[in-house]
């Protein structure tokens, strides 16, 4: 058996857990903090592969191996790699208290409604987008993806968030510091950071939960137009929104642009499905409607009051883009979006004349293009308690797609 002991958040390692160990593997601070058998070989964890190779030699000879890990080693920890290499049946896992649980406990906050995302050894953009979309997030950090990098990204789009940087949890040097994203970006935080909590304190306290993780996804989407404030029926109709959402595929960890957002109906629906969203709108009254609609549905939408395509230069690269507005400049806007979208661009148009240019813009950017003409008729009442079919305006929906980008490190 390989004994895996969680440590590092204040609880001492029981002596019996390491007694008789012939090989002990762990971080230097874990090895230094435990009284180990004098004859035991020690391996300070760096690259994982050499340590696993050394462990295999001991395991193959039935010699006792102990692994010291931080907190709960089954929570974004070494248990996954050990189980894949040696089999779960060979592991005796003795979890400690995770840094996430400890940090929330120090603040007196529940965390059954928190989203936990790992940025350790991963692209930090997923963690940034989760922090933008959700009110209570714990980020497990790593080199190049620490409080400074997280703060720099959030300062551009979510400056009102509060970051709680928890360092050296469980030690005499333990610190919890509350800072703004901009303040976090200016600091050198060193190597002792255990976890970073990102809080939207206007939304952080939710109702009593029965399911842990992010709020349960919406029971419906493609909401009726009556659920949004809009001007003179200038809103993406729910039939169009339904297919647009299916092609956009918004999910936690994604960033979606809604360009020419108008009422913000697509932006709000993407945010309800867990994505971070930037809505670009040039009309002042449209900007106010987007903010009002986002507030009414309890989601956070980053609103950019500027005309596209110039407004796009200040935004992070999106996973998916919806383009719902635009006149003669529409092909240029689509071209700019298609160059930067990681997964897909969806364009809604009422004018037949613009379809060829938009299709060209998508294909020239290397996207596989497809589309439909949507025509629908809705039931409408007539006098005498009867109904008729009322036609809606036809809309062309074109989309260009590339190979989807996978997201790792999100626990909902």
N, C-alpha and C positions, 0 to 999 in steps of 0.2 A: 504493500500500500504506500501511496504518497500522501503524507499528511500536509494539508494546506491550511495555514493558520492566519486568520485575519488579525491585523494589529495596526497600530499607528494612530488611533483616535483616543488614546488614554488608558484603555484596558490593558493590564499586563498580560504577557503570554504565559500560560501555565507551564511550569517546569516539566510536567509530565508529557506535554505536547512535543517537546524537543528531546526528551530523554532517550538515549540510545540511538540518536540520529547519526548516520555515518556521512551524510551529505546534507548541508543546509544551504538553501538558495534564497536570496532576497536582496532588497536594496540595502545599501551600506548603512543607512540609519536604522533599519530594522535589525540587521545583524549586530550592530553595536549596542542595541538596546536590550538584547536578550543574552542570558547566560547559557552559552552553548557547551556541549560536551567537548572536552579538550581535544579528543582525537578526531572530531568531525572535520571533514573538508568543507571549506566555505567557497561559495561562488557569488560574487557581487553581480547582480543583474545589470546587464547592459543590453546588447543585442540578445534576443530571446533564443535564436536557433542554437548557438553554442551551449547554452545552459540546458536546453532540452536534450541535446546529444549526450552531454555528460550525465544527465539524470537517467537516460536510457541504459547506460552502462551499469549503473547501480541497480536499477529496477530489474534488469536482466539477470543479475546475480542475487536477487532477493535481499538486497541491502537497503536499509531504511533511509528514506529521503524525506526531508521536511522543507516546505516552501513557506517563507514568510511574506505576506502580502499586505497591502493597505486595506483597512476597513473590511468590507464584504468582498472577498475575492471572486464571488459568483456574480457580482454586479459590475459589468464592464471590466472584469478583472481577468486574472490568469487562468481561472478554471476552464474557460472555453478552450484555450490552447492546450492545456494539459489533458482535457477530456478527448480532444481530437487526436492527440499523439498517443496517449496511453489507455484511453477508455475510461468512461465515468466510473465503472465498477472498481477501478484501482484507486480512486480518490477518497480520502477521508477529509472532508472539508469542514472546518470549524470557523464559521464566519464571525467577524467582529462587526462593530457598528460602522456603517458606511459614512464617508465624509458628507454625503448629501443629508442623511438623517441627522448627523451631528450639527451641521450648519443651521438647518431649519430649527432644530431644538434650541440652539443658542439664541435664536431670535424669538422663540416662543410661537412659531408658526407651524400649522399643520402642513404636510406636503403630499397628502393623498390626491390633491388637485394640481400638483406640479408636473411639468414635463421635464424629463431629464435627458440631456443630450451630451454625447461625448465628442469633444474636439481634439482628443489626444490622438495624435498620429493621423488625423483626418483633416479634410478641407474645412476650415472654420466657417465657411459661408452657410453651411447647414445650421450650425449653432446660432449664427447671427439671425438667420431668417426665422428660426423657432423663437428666439428672444423677441423679435419684432411682432410676431403673431400672437404670442401667448402671454398672459399676465403674470405667470409664476413659473420660472424656469431655473433649473440648476445646470450649470455647464461644467463638465469635467475637463480641465484645461491641459495643455501640453505645450512644448516648445513651439513658438510661432503662433500659438493660439491661446494666449493668456488674457488677463484683464485688459492690457493695453490695446491689443489687437481687437478684442471684442468691443471695448469702449470706443475706439476710433471709428469702427463701422456703425455702431449704434448712434454715435453723436450726429451723424449726417441725417438720419431718418427718424430716430426715436430718442431725442435728447432728454425727454422727460423721464426715462426709465431710471430706476435706482439700482446700482450694482453694489452688492455686498460681497466683498472679497475676503474669503476665509483662508487664513494661512496658518500652517503648523498646528492644525487642530489636534487637541489632546496633549500638547506639549507645554512646557513652561513659556514658550514664545508665542503661544496661540494669540492670534489677532483676528478681529472681524471689523472691517472698515466699510462704511457706507459712503459711496462716491457717485457722482454723476458720470455718464459715459465720457464726457470731455475730460473730467479730472482723471479718470482711469487711463485715458489715452496718454496723458502727460507723465505718467509714473513708470519707473523701473521697479517691477514687483519682485524680482529675484526668482528663486526656484522653490520657495516654500509654500506656494499657493496650493491649497487643497481642492477648493471648488469655488466657483463664482455663482452667486444667485442674482438673477435679473428679475426685478419686480416692477410691474405697473401698479402702483399703489392705489390708483383709482379703480382698479378692477380685481385686485389680488384676493380679496375675501369673497368666496363663493358660498353657495348653500351646502348643507350637509350632503356628503357624497356616499354612494354605494359602489361606484366603480372608481378605481384609482387611475390617475393619469390626467391627460387633457380632458376638457369638457367633451361629453359625448357628442359625436357629430350630429349635424342637423337631421331631423326626421324627413325633411324634404328640401328640394332646391328648385331652381327655375321658378322663383316665387312670383305670385301675381303682381302686376304693375302697381296695384293699389298698396302694396307694401313699401313703396318708395315715393318720396317727394320727387316730382318731375315737372317740367314745363311743357305745356301744350302737347302732351303725349310723346315728347321727345325722350324716349327711353327704349332700350333694347327689349323687345317683346319676349315673353317667357318662352315661347316656342324656339326662338333663336337662341336665347340664353341656354336652354337645355342642351342643344347640340354644341354650342360653344364651350360650355363647361365640360362636356364629354371629351372634346378634343383638347382642351387646355389641361385637363387632369390635375387640378390644383391639390396639393397635399402638404402635410407638415414638412418643413425644411425647404419648400419651394419659395421662390420669389416670382411674382406675377406682375407684369405691367398691364394697366388698363389705360390705353392711350386714346385721347378724345373721350374721356370718361363720362361726360354729361351728367347724368344723375348718379353715377357710381354703382349702378345695379350689378354689373359684372364684377366690379372690384369687391363689393360687399359679399357677394355670393362666394367668391374665391376665398375671402377671409373667413367666412363661416365654415368653409371646408378645411381650414387649418393653415393656409398659405399666408406668407407675408405679401403685402400688396402695395405697390406705388401707383397712384392714379394721377394721370397727367391731364390737366384741363386748363384751357386758356381763358374761359369766360368767368368773371368774378362770381356771378350768381351760381354758376355750375359748381365752383369750388365750395361754396357754402352748402349747396345741396348734398354734395358728396359727404362732407363732414357730418351733416345732420343725419343722413341715411346710415352712415357708419355708426354713429352714436346710438341711433334708434335700434340697431341690430346688435349692439354690444360688441363690436369688433373695432380693431385699430387699422386704419388705412392711412398711409403716408400720402399726402396730397401735394402735388407740385403745380403751382399756379404759373404756368408758362406754356407757350405753344411748342408743339413738336414740329420738326425733329430736334430743334436746338435743346429742348428741355431734357432730352435723353442722355446728354453727355454727363450730367451730374449723377446719374443713377448707376447702381451696381448691375452687372449683367443678369438678365432674368432667365428663369427656366422656361417660362411661357409668356406670350404676349397676346392680348386682345386689342385689336384696333377697331374702334367703333365710330370714329369720326374722321373728318378730313375732307377737304375739297380737292382743288387741283394739285395740292401738295401730297395727296395720299400715297402715290407710288414712292415718293422720296421717304415718307414716314415708314412705310412698310419695308423699304430697302434697309433703312437704318435699324429697324427692329430685327429683321431677318439676319443681319450680320452678327448680332449679339445674342440672339436667343439660343439657349442651350438645348431646347427640346422642340418647341413648336411656336408658330405664329398663326393666329386665327383672325380673319378680317371679315367684317360685316359691311355690306354695301347695298344701297338701294339703286344705284345708277349702273346700268348695264355697260355704259361706255368705259367705266374704269376697270372692269374685270380683266381685260387682257394685260394692261400695264401692271396690275397688282400681281397677276399670275407670273409674269416675267420677273418681277422683283423677287418673288419667293424662289423661283427656280434658279435664278442667277446667283442666289446666296447659297445654293447647294441643298435646298430643302426639296423633299418630295411633295408635290402639290396635288391636292384633290379639292373637291368642293361640291356644293349642291345649291340649287335654287329652292328656297323654302317658301311654300305657299300654303296657308292654312285658313280655315273658316271656323269661326267660333259660334256657338249657340247664342242667339240673341232673342229676347222676348218680343212678342207681337201682341197687339190687343186681342182679346178673346182667349187668353190663357194658352196661346200656342207659341211656337218658336220658329225662327228662321236661321239660316246660316249667313253670318256677316263676314265677308272676306277681309283679311288683314293685308297690308301692303307686302308684295313679294320682296324677299331679301336674298341676296347672294351671300353665301358663306364659303369662303376659301380658306384652306389651311395648308401650311407647309410644315413638315415634320422631319426631324432627324432622330437618330438612335437615342432613346431615352437615357438620361443620366441617373444612375442608382444613387440612393441616399443611405448612408450607414450611420449608426451611432445614435439613433433616436429611440428612446423608450417612452411609449405613451401609456 
